[in-house]
Amino acid sequence: MKKVSIIIPCYNEEEVLNIFYQEMKRVMDSMPEYAFELLFINDGSKDGTLSIMRKLGEEDKRVVYISFSRNFGKEAAMYAGFCNATGDYVAVMDADLQDPPALLPEMVKCLEEEDYDSVATRRVTRKGEPPIRSFFARMFYKIINRIADVDIVDGARDYRLMKRDMVEAIIAIGESNRFSKGIFGWIGFRTKWLPYENTERAAGETKWNFWKLLKYSVDGIINFSQAPIAIASGMGLLFTVISFMMIIFIVVRKLLYGDPVSGWASEVCIIIFIGGIILFCLGIMGQYIAKTYMEVKKRPHFIVGETNSSDVKRIR
C-alpha cells in the first residue's frame, strides 16, 4: 500500500484547523487504497493551534504534529515537513482550504497513470483578492521569469503532490534562504499543472499582508537571479559616462565662451540624485552580501520544541 504524506504549515490557524481536518478526513476516507500521514507544522503560533494539534494527534494516529521552538517562517515549516515526510507521495497544503483537498484524488491519479513526477496547482482567477495585490502578483511572475533561471507559472501555488525522488532533491538543497516556488522550478522534473478557481479562506484571516508578500518577492528574485547586480553595475557605468561627457562639455564651454559655472540649486539636485543611485546600488549589493552571510553561518532551518513522534528530526 502506497503512502501519501500531507505537509500542512500552520501559523495561528486555530479557527480553521478543525474544519481543514474534517475536510481532509473525508478525502482520506474516500481513498482506502492509500495510507496517509498528516504532518501539521506549528510555526510558533500564539493562539490555540498547538492544543488542537495535540488533540488531533491523540484522536487520529495518522496525525503527526511538529511544533517549532519559535516562529521560523513558512519556508522553514515546509522544509521541516519535507525532511520528516515518509510517504511515497508528498504534498504541501495550506490549512485555510484555499488549497482544496478535494483535488488530491485527481493529483494522485495523475502520478499513478501518467508520466509525471509532480502535479502542481495554479489559480486561473484571483477572485476575492484586492486589485492592487493581484496586479503586483502578476508583475512579479513576469519579472522573475524574465530575469531568473527558473520557470514559475503565473498563479502557481505551493500546493503540489510530488514523488519521493523530487522530495529528496528538494531536501538536498539545504540553503537557508529558501524560496520554494523557485526551488520547485530549478530542480526540474516533469510537472503537470492543474488549474482551479480561486477559493476564499474557510475561516480566520490571512497572515500575508502586502509588505510581507513584497519582501517575499524580493527574496525570490535575489535568490534566483543576478540581474539586480547587473542593473546596479550598468547604472554605475551609465552615470560614469554621463559625468565624463558633462565634464568635457563644461570645460569646452569655459574655454570657448568663458561662461562661469552657475546654478548651485541644480548642482545640489544632481548630487542628491547621484547619491541616491549610489545608495540604491549599495543596497542591492548589501542584500546579496547579507544572504551570503546567513548561508555561511549555517544555522539550522528550524528547531523542534515539541512533537508526538520519536522519529521526527528535531534540528535540521
Contacts in CASP RR format, 6 or more apart in sequence:
PFRMAT RR
TARGET T0000
AUTHOR 0000-0000-0000
METHOD contacts of the structure
MODEL  1
MKKVSIIIPCYNEEEVLNIFYQEMKRVMDSMPEYAFELLFINDGSKDGTL
SIMRKLGEEDKRVVYISFSRNFGKEAAMYAGFCNATGDYVAVMDADLQDP
PALLPEMVKCLEEEDYDSVATRRVTRKGEPPIRSFFARMFYKIINRIADV
DIVDGARDYRLMKRDMVEAIIAIGESNRFSKGIFGWIGFRTKWLPYENTE
RAAGETKWNFWKLLKYSVDGIINFSQAPIAIASGMGLLFTVISFMMIIFI
VVRKLLYGDPVSGWASEVCIIIFIGGIILFCLGIMGQYIAKTYMEVKKRP
HFIVGETNSSDVKRIR
1 33 0 8 1.000
1 34 0 8 1.000
1 35 0 8 1.000
2 34 0 8 1.000
2 35 0 8 1.000
2 87 0 8 1.000
2 88 0 8 1.000
2 89 0 8 1.000
3 34 0 8 1.000
3 35 0 8 1.000
3 36 0 8 1.000
3 37 0 8 1.000
3 86 0 8 1.000
3 87 0 8 1.000
3 88 0 8 1.000
3 89 0 8 1.000
4 31 0 8 1.000
4 34 0 8 1.000
4 35 0 8 1.000
4 36 0 8 1.000
4 37 0 8 1.000
4 87 0 8 1.000
4 88 0 8 1.000
4 89 0 8 1.000
4 90 0 8 1.000
4 91 0 8 1.000
4 104 0 8 1.000
4 108 0 8 1.000
4 161 0 8 1.000
5 36 0 8 1.000
5 37 0 8 1.000
5 39 0 8 1.000
5 81 0 8 1.000
5 85 0 8 1.000
5 86 0 8 1.000
5 87 0 8 1.000
5 89 0 8 1.000
5 90 0 8 1.000
5 91 0 8 1.000
6 24 0 8 1.000
6 36 0 8 1.000
6 37 0 8 1.000
6 38 0 8 1.000
6 39 0 8 1.000
6 90 0 8 1.000
6 91 0 8 1.000
6 93 0 8 1.000
7 39 0 8 1.000
7 41 0 8 1.000
7 77 0 8 1.000
7 78 0 8 1.000
7 81 0 8 1.000
7 82 0 8 1.000
7 85 0 8 1.000
7 90 0 8 1.000
7 91 0 8 1.000
7 92 0 8 1.000
7 93 0 8 1.000
8 20 0 8 1.000
8 38 0 8 1.000
8 39 0 8 1.000
8 40 0 8 1.000
8 41 0 8 1.000
8 93 0 8 1.000
8 94 0 8 1.000
8 95 0 8 1.000
9 41 0 8 1.000
9 43 0 8 1.000
9 73 0 8 1.000
9 74 0 8 1.000
9 77 0 8 1.000
9 78 0 8 1.000
9 92 0 8 1.000
9 94 0 8 1.000
9 95 0 8 1.000
10 17 0 8 1.000
10 40 0 8 1.000
10 41 0 8 1.000
10 42 0 8 1.000
10 43 0 8 1.000
10 45 0 8 1.000
10 49 0 8 1.000
10 53 0 8 1.000
10 77 0 8 1.000
10 95 0 8 1.000
11 42 0 8 1.000
11 43 0 8 1.000
11 44 0 8 1.000
11 45 0 8 1.000
11 49 0 8 1.000
11 71 0 8 1.000
11 73 0 8 1.000
11 74 0 8 1.000
11 77 0 8 1.000
11 207 0 8 1.000
12 45 0 8 1.000
12 46 0 8 1.000
12 47 0 8 1.000
12 49 0 8 1.000
12 207 0 8 1.000
13 20 0 8 1.000
13 45 0 8 1.000
13 49 0 8 1.000
13 95 0 8 1.000
13 96 0 8 1.000
13 204 0 8 1.000
14 45 0 8 1.000
14 47 0 8 1.000
14 48 0 8 1.000
14 49 0 8 1.000
14 51 0 8 1.000
14 52 0 8 1.000
15 203 0 8 1.000
15 204 0 8 1.000
16 95 0 8 1.000
16 96 0 8 1.000
16 97 0 8 1.000
16 201 0 8 1.000
16 202 0 8 1.000
16 203 0 8 1.000
16 204 0 8 1.000
17 40 0 8 1.000
17 49 0 8 1.000
17 52 0 8 1.000
17 53 0 8 1.000
17 56 0 8 1.000
17 95 0 8 1.000
18 52 0 8 1.000
19 97 0 8 1.000
19 202 0 8 1.000
19 203 0 8 1.000
20 95 0 8 1.000
20 96 0 8 1.000
20 97 0 8 1.000
20 101 0 8 1.000
20 202 0 8 1.000
21 38 0 8 1.000
21 56 0 8 1.000
21 60 0 8 1.000
21 63 0 8 1.000
23 97 0 8 1.000
23 101 0 8 1.000
23 102 0 8 1.000
24 38 0 8 1.000
24 101 0 8 1.000
25 60 0 8 1.000
26 101 0 8 1.000
27 101 0 8 1.000
27 102 0 8 1.000
27 104 0 8 1.000
27 105 0 8 1.000
28 34 0 8 1.000
28 36 0 8 1.000
28 62 0 8 1.000
30 105 0 8 1.000
31 104 0 8 1.000
31 105 0 8 1.000
31 108 0 8 1.000
34 108 0 8 1.000
35 62 0 8 1.000
36 62 0 8 1.000
37 62 0 8 1.000
37 64 0 8 1.000
37 85 0 8 1.000
37 86 0 8 1.000
37 87 0 8 1.000
38 56 0 8 1.000
38 60 0 8 1.000
38 62 0 8 1.000
38 63 0 8 1.000
38 64 0 8 1.000
39 64 0 8 1.000
39 65 0 8 1.000
39 66 0 8 1.000
39 81 0 8 1.000
39 84 0 8 1.000
39 85 0 8 1.000
40 53 0 8 1.000
40 56 0 8 1.000
40 63 0 8 1.000
40 64 0 8 1.000
40 65 0 8 1.000
40 66 0 8 1.000
40 95 0 8 1.000
41 65 0 8 1.000
41 66 0 8 1.000
41 68 0 8 1.000
41 77 0 8 1.000
41 78 0 8 1.000
41 80 0 8 1.000
41 81 0 8 1.000
42 49 0 8 1.000
42 50 0 8 1.000
42 53 0 8 1.000
42 65 0 8 1.000
42 66 0 8 1.000
42 67 0 8 1.000
42 68 0 8 1.000
43 68 0 8 1.000
43 71 0 8 1.000
43 72 0 8 1.000
43 73 0 8 1.000
43 74 0 8 1.000
43 76 0 8 1.000
43 77 0 8 1.000
44 67 0 8 1.000
44 68 0 8 1.000
44 69 0 8 1.000
44 70 0 8 1.000
44 71 0 8 1.000
44 72 0 8 1.000
50 65 0 8 1.000
50 67 0 8 1.000
50 306 0 8 1.000
53 63 0 8 1.000
53 65 0 8 1.000
53 67 0 8 1.000
54 65 0 8 1.000
54 308 0 8 1.000
56 63 0 8 1.000
56 65 0 8 1.000
57 63 0 8 1.000
57 64 0 8 1.000
57 65 0 8 1.000
57 308 0 8 1.000
63 308 0 8 1.000
64 84 0 8 1.000
64 307 0 8 1.000
64 308 0 8 1.000
64 309 0 8 1.000
64 312 0 8 1.000
65 306 0 8 1.000
65 307 0 8 1.000
65 308 0 8 1.000
66 80 0 8 1.000
66 81 0 8 1.000
66 84 0 8 1.000
66 304 0 8 1.000
66 307 0 8 1.000
66 309 0 8 1.000
66 312 0 8 1.000
67 304 0 8 1.000
67 305 0 8 1.000
67 306 0 8 1.000
67 307 0 8 1.000
68 76 0 8 1.000
68 77 0 8 1.000
68 80 0 8 1.000
68 302 0 8 1.000
68 303 0 8 1.000
68 304 0 8 1.000
68 305 0 8 1.000
69 303 0 8 1.000
69 304 0 8 1.000
69 305 0 8 1.000
70 303 0 8 1.000
72 301 0 8 1.000
72 302 0 8 1.000
72 303 0 8 1.000
75 178 0 8 1.000
75 179 0 8 1.000
75 180 0 8 1.000
76 178 0 8 1.000
76 301 0 8 1.000
76 302 0 8 1.000
77 302 0 8 1.000
78 92 0 8 1.000
78 158 0 8 1.000
78 178 0 8 1.000
78 180 0 8 1.000
79 171 0 8 1.000
79 174 0 8 1.000
79 178 0 8 1.000
79 301 0 8 1.000
79 302 0 8 1.000
79 316 0 8 1.000
80 301 0 8 1.000
80 302 0 8 1.000
80 304 0 8 1.000
80 313 0 8 1.000
80 316 0 8 1.000
82 90 0 8 1.000
82 167 0 8 1.000
82 170 0 8 1.000
82 171 0 8 1.000
83 171 0 8 1.000
83 313 0 8 1.000
83 316 0 8 1.000
84 309 0 8 1.000
84 311 0 8 1.000
84 312 0 8 1.000
84 313 0 8 1.000
85 167 0 8 1.000
86 311 0 8 1.000
87 164 0 8 1.000
88 163 0 8 1.000
88 164 0 8 1.000
89 108 0 8 1.000
89 111 0 8 1.000
89 161 0 8 1.000
89 162 0 8 1.000
89 163 0 8 1.000
89 164 0 8 1.000
90 161 0 8 1.000
90 162 0 8 1.000
90 164 0 8 1.000
90 167 0 8 1.000
91 104 0 8 1.000
91 107 0 8 1.000
91 159 0 8 1.000
91 160 0 8 1.000
91 161 0 8 1.000
91 162 0 8 1.000
92 158 0 8 1.000
92 159 0 8 1.000
92 160 0 8 1.000
92 180 0 8 1.000
93 99 0 8 1.000
93 101 0 8 1.000
93 159 0 8 1.000
94 158 0 8 1.000
94 159 0 8 1.000
96 201 0 8 1.000
96 202 0 8 1.000
96 203 0 8 1.000
96 204 0 8 1.000
96 206 0 8 1.000
97 199 0 8 1.000
97 201 0 8 1.000
97 202 0 8 1.000
98 157 0 8 1.000
98 198 0 8 1.000
98 199 0 8 1.000
98 200 0 8 1.000
98 201 0 8 1.000
99 121 0 8 1.000
99 157 0 8 1.000
99 158 0 8 1.000
99 159 0 8 1.000
100 196 0 8 1.000
100 199 0 8 1.000
103 121 0 8 1.000
103 159 0 8 1.000
103 194 0 8 1.000
103 196 0 8 1.000
104 161 0 8 1.000
106 119 0 8 1.000
106 194 0 8 1.000
107 119 0 8 1.000
107 160 0 8 1.000
107 161 0 8 1.000
107 194 0 8 1.000
108 161 0 8 1.000
110 116 0 8 1.000
110 119 0 8 1.000
110 192 0 8 1.000
110 194 0 8 1.000
111 117 0 8 1.000
111 118 0 8 1.000
111 119 0 8 1.000
111 161 0 8 1.000
111 163 0 8 1.000
114 192 0 8 1.000
115 190 0 8 1.000
116 190 0 8 1.000
116 191 0 8 1.000
116 192 0 8 1.000
117 162 0 8 1.000
117 163 0 8 1.000
117 165 0 8 1.000
117 166 0 8 1.000
117 189 0 8 1.000
117 190 0 8 1.000
117 191 0 8 1.000
118 160 0 8 1.000
118 161 0 8 1.000
118 162 0 8 1.000
118 163 0 8 1.000
118 166 0 8 1.000
118 184 0 8 1.000
118 189 0 8 1.000
118 190 0 8 1.000
118 191 0 8 1.000
118 192 0 8 1.000
119 160 0 8 1.000
119 161 0 8 1.000
119 191 0 8 1.000
119 192 0 8 1.000
119 194 0 8 1.000
120 153 0 8 1.000
120 156 0 8 1.000
120 157 0 8 1.000
120 159 0 8 1.000
120 160 0 8 1.000
120 184 0 8 1.000
120 191 0 8 1.000
120 192 0 8 1.000
120 193 0 8 1.000
120 194 0 8 1.000
121 156 0 8 1.000
121 157 0 8 1.000
121 159 0 8 1.000
121 160 0 8 1.000
121 193 0 8 1.000
121 194 0 8 1.000
121 195 0 8 1.000
121 196 0 8 1.000
122 153 0 8 1.000
122 154 0 8 1.000
122 155 0 8 1.000
122 156 0 8 1.000
122 157 0 8 1.000
122 193 0 8 1.000
122 194 0 8 1.000
122 195 0 8 1.000
122 196 0 8 1.000
123 155 0 8 1.000
123 157 0 8 1.000
123 195 0 8 1.000
123 196 0 8 1.000
123 197 0 8 1.000
123 198 0 8 1.000
124 155 0 8 1.000
124 195 0 8 1.000
124 196 0 8 1.000
124 197 0 8 1.000
124 198 0 8 1.000
125 197 0 8 1.000
125 198 0 8 1.000
126 133 0 8 1.000
126 134 0 8 1.000
126 137 0 8 1.000
126 155 0 8 1.000
126 198 0 8 1.000
127 197 0 8 1.000
127 198 0 8 1.000
128 198 0 8 1.000
128 200 0 8 1.000
129 137 0 8 1.000
129 198 0 8 1.000
132 210 0 8 1.000
133 210 0 8 1.000
133 213 0 8 1.000
136 210 0 8 1.000
136 213 0 8 1.000
136 214 0 8 1.000
136 217 0 8 1.000
137 155 0 8 1.000
137 213 0 8 1.000
138 154 0 8 1.000
140 217 0 8 1.000
141 152 0 8 1.000
141 153 0 8 1.000
141 154 0 8 1.000
141 155 0 8 1.000
141 156 0 8 1.000
142 154 0 8 1.000
143 221 0 8 1.000
144 150 0 8 1.000
144 152 0 8 1.000
144 217 0 8 1.000
144 220 0 8 1.000
144 221 0 8 1.000
144 224 0 8 1.000
144 225 0 8 1.000
145 151 0 8 1.000
145 152 0 8 1.000
147 221 0 8 1.000
147 225 0 8 1.000
147 227 0 8 1.000
148 182 0 8 1.000
148 221 0 8 1.000
148 224 0 8 1.000
148 225 0 8 1.000
148 227 0 8 1.000
149 186 0 8 1.000
149 224 0 8 1.000
149 225 0 8 1.000
150 182 0 8 1.000
150 185 0 8 1.000
150 186 0 8 1.000
150 224 0 8 1.000
151 185 0 8 1.000
152 181 0 8 1.000
152 182 0 8 1.000
152 185 0 8 1.000
153 193 0 8 1.000
156 181 0 8 1.000
156 193 0 8 1.000
158 180 0 8 1.000
158 181 0 8 1.000
160 184 0 8 1.000
160 191 0 8 1.000
162 170 0 8 1.000
162 189 0 8 1.000
165 189 0 8 1.000
166 187 0 8 1.000
166 189 0 8 1.000
169 187 0 8 1.000
169 189 0 8 1.000
170 180 0 8 1.000
170 183 0 8 1.000
170 184 0 8 1.000
170 187 0 8 1.000
173 183 0 8 1.000
173 186 0 8 1.000
173 187 0 8 1.000
174 301 0 8 1.000
175 223 0 8 1.000
175 295 0 8 1.000
176 294 0 8 1.000
176 295 0 8 1.000
176 297 0 8 1.000
176 298 0 8 1.000
176 299 0 8 1.000
176 301 0 8 1.000
177 219 0 8 1.000
177 222 0 8 1.000
177 223 0 8 1.000
177 291 0 8 1.000
177 294 0 8 1.000
177 295 0 8 1.000
178 223 0 8 1.000
178 301 0 8 1.000
179 216 0 8 1.000
179 219 0 8 1.000
179 220 0 8 1.000
179 223 0 8 1.000
179 224 0 8 1.000
181 220 0 8 1.000
182 220 0 8 1.000
182 223 0 8 1.000
182 224 0 8 1.000
184 191 0 8 1.000
185 191 0 8 1.000
186 224 0 8 1.000
208 216 0 8 1.000
218 287 0 8 1.000
221 227 0 8 1.000
221 228 0 8 1.000
222 228 0 8 1.000
222 287 0 8 1.000
222 288 0 8 1.000
222 291 0 8 1.000
223 291 0 8 1.000
228 284 0 8 1.000
228 287 0 8 1.000
228 288 0 8 1.000
229 284 0 8 1.000
229 285 0 8 1.000
229 288 0 8 1.000
231 284 0 8 1.000
232 280 0 8 1.000
232 281 0 8 1.000
232 284 0 8 1.000
232 285 0 8 1.000
235 277 0 8 1.000
235 280 0 8 1.000
235 281 0 8 1.000
236 277 0 8 1.000
236 281 0 8 1.000
239 274 0 8 1.000
239 277 0 8 1.000
243 274 0 8 1.000
250 261 0 8 1.000
253 259 0 8 1.000
254 261 0 8 1.000
300 315 0 8 1.000
300 316 0 8 1.000
301 316 0 8 1.000
302 315 0 8 1.000
302 316 0 8 1.000
303 314 0 8 1.000
303 315 0 8 1.000
304 312 0 8 1.000
304 313 0 8 1.000
304 314 0 8 1.000
304 315 0 8 1.000
305 314 0 8 1.000
307 314 0 8 1.000
END
